[in-house]
Amino acid sequence: MKYLLYHATNKVNADKIKDEGFCPKPEIRFPLVKREGANPRMVSRVKKKPGSLGYGSYFFSSKVLTELYRKEKILVEGSCILTVSLVLDDNQEKCVLDLTDEETLDYFLEYKERIVSQPNYQDLEKVFRNDNQSSLEGALVEHFIKDVINAQSTSQHAILVKAMTVSQIKGSNRSYVANGFEYCIRDNQVLKTVSLM
């Protein structure tokens, strides 16, 4: 399947991305819930918190939403939009964590419910909250992939996470109705072309 996605950024980052590609995702190395024998100080060693869909490069599928996001959120002169072509073969398509699929979403919600009932969840909630995105949600996605998806097959891993987004921009009036699709690409090898829009 072929995807055409959009990424808002500043000109300096756009040039760097075009030359060097998107940064690879950092390896997540923290326990979601303090397990017996886990190092309790690992939580404080998280250098970069995940976004709401986990670690990776973030994109919208809508040009209009990306443009609105760019105008409002990228507050530097020379902000721009990159267009990215992404092509997945049939095997790679199986490695998409599609949270727009109701069955997959239900599975993820059941997983979250189990995690929330763990004893140290509130401590972790404090560590992984940030202002613009829920890092805690991203940490949950990371652990869902690690604990559930990867456990099902050693040959598969999530290369892309897809979800509906409620990006708060002017005119959304703090709406909870989704205004687009957001993609988190976790494996930059699947990006075929990157161009300035």
C-alpha positions in Angstrom: 0.0 0.0 0.0 1.2 3.5 -0.7 0.8 6.4 1.6 1.3 10.1 1.0 2.0 11.9 4.3 2.8 15.4 5.4 5.2 16.7 8.1 5.4 20.3 9.3 8.7 21.6 10.5 11.1 24.5 10.2 13.4 25.1 7.2 16.6 24.1 9.1 15.1 20.7 10.1 13.6 20.3 6.6 17.0 20.6 5.0 18.5 18.3 7.5 15.8 15.7 7.0 16.1 15.9 3.2 19.9 15.4 3.5 20.1 12.9 6.3 16.6 11.5 6.7 14.5 11.4 9.8 16.2 10.5 13.0 15.9 6.8 14.0 13.6 6.2 17.0 15.4 5.8 20.3 15.3 2.5 22.0 12.8 2.6 24.8 14.5 1.4 28.0 12.2 1.9 30.9 9.8 -0.3 32.8 6.2 0.8 32.4 5.3 -0.7 35.7 8.0 -1.4 38.3 8.4 -5.2 38.1 10.1 -7.4 40.5 13.9 -7.0 39.9 13.5 -3.9 37.7 15.8 -1.0 38.3 13.4 1.7 39.8 15.7 4.5 38.7 15.4 3.6 35.0 12.2 5.7 34.8 14.1 8.9 35.5 16.7 8.1 32.8 14.3 8.6 30.0 16.0 11.4 27.9 13.3 11.9 25.3 9.7 11.3 26.1 7.6 9.5 23.5 4.8 11.3 21.6 1.2 10.1 22.0 1.7 7.2 19.5 5.2 6.3 20.8 8.6 7.0 19.5 9.0 7.8 15.8 8.5 10.5 13.1 5.0 12.0 13.1 2.9 12.8 10.0 -0.7 13.7 9.0 -2.4 12.3 6.0 -4.2 15.6 5.3 -2.5 18.5 3.6 -5.1 20.9 5.0 -4.6 19.8 8.6 -0.8 19.9 8.2 -1.0 23.4 6.9 -3.2 24.6 9.8 -0.9 22.8 12.2 2.2 24.5 10.6 0.7 28.0 10.7 -0.3 27.6 14.4 2.4 25.4 16.0 5.6 26.0 14.0 6.2 29.5 15.2 9.4 30.3 13.3 9.9 32.1 10.1 10.5 29.8 7.2 8.3 26.9 8.5 7.4 24.4 5.8 5.8 21.1 5.0 7.5 18.0 3.8 5.7 15.5 1.6 6.7 11.9 2.3 6.0 8.9 0.1 5.7 5.6 2.0 5.3 2.3 0.4 4.6 -0.9 2.3 4.6 -4.4 0.8 2.2 -7.1 2.0 4.5 -8.3 4.8 5.2 -4.7 6.0 1.4 -4.0 6.0 1.0 -6.7 8.6 3.4 -4.7 10.8 1.1 -1.7 11.0 -0.5 -1.0 14.4 -3.8 0.4 13.2 -5.7 2.0 16.1 -8.4 3.0 13.6 -9.4 -0.6 13.4 -12.0 -1.3 16.1 -10.7 -4.8 17.0 -7.1 -3.6 17.4 -8.3 -0.6 19.3 -10.3 -2.8 21.7 -7.3 -5.0 22.2 -5.2 -1.9 23.1 -7.8 -0.5 25.4 -8.0 -3.8 27.3 -4.2 -3.8 27.6 -4.3 -0.2 29.0 -7.0 -1.2 31.5 -4.7 -3.9 32.9 -1.8 -1.5 33.1 -3.8 1.2 34.9 -4.6 -1.2 37.6 -0.9 -1.8 38.4 0.3 -0.3 41.7 2.8 2.2 40.5 0.8 3.6 37.6 0.4 7.1 39.3 4.1 7.5 39.7 4.6 6.8 36.1 1.8 9.1 35.1 3.8 12.0 36.7 6.9 11.0 34.7 5.3 10.7 31.3 2.9 13.6 31.1 3.8 16.6 29.0 1.9 19.7 27.8 1.2 19.0 24.1 1.0 15.2 23.8 0.5 12.5 26.3 3.9 10.8 26.7 2.1 8.4 29.0 -0.1 7.3 26.2 3.0 6.9 24.0 4.7 4.9 26.7 1.6 2.6 26.8 1.8 2.2 23.0 5.5 1.3 23.3 4.8 -1.3 25.9 1.8 -2.7 24.0 4.0 -3.2 21.0 6.8 -4.7 23.1 4.7 -6.9 25.4 1.9 -7.9 23.0 2.7 -7.4 19.4 6.3 -8.5 19.5 5.5 -11.4 21.8 3.1 -12.8 19.1 5.9 -13.2 16.5 9.6 -12.7 16.7 9.7 -11.8 13.0 7.2 -8.9 13.2 7.4 -5.5 14.8 5.3 -2.4 14.4 6.9 -0.2 11.8 4.0 2.3 11.8 1.3 3.3 14.2 -1.9 4.8 12.7 -4.6 6.6 14.8 -7.3 9.2 14.5 -6.1 12.6 15.8 -7.7 15.4 17.7 -5.0 18.0 16.9 -6.0 21.2 18.8 -5.8 24.0 16.3 -7.8 27.2 15.8 -11.4 26.5 15.0 -11.3 23.1 16.8 -12.5 24.8 20.0 -11.1 22.0 22.2 -13.2 19.6 20.2 -12.9 15.9 20.9 -14.1 15.0 17.4 -11.2 13.7 15.4 -10.0 16.0 12.6 -7.6 13.7 10.8 -5.3 10.7 10.8 -1.9 10.8 12.4 0.9 8.4 11.6 4.0 7.6 13.7 6.6 6.0 11.5 8.9 3.9 13.7 11.1 2.4 10.9 12.4 5.1 8.6 13.6 2.5 6.1 10.0 2.5 4.7 10.2 6.2 3.6 10.7 6.3 -0.1 10.8 10.0 -1.0 10.9 13.2 0.9 10.2 16.5 -0.8 9.4 20.1 0.1 5.8 21.0 -0.5 
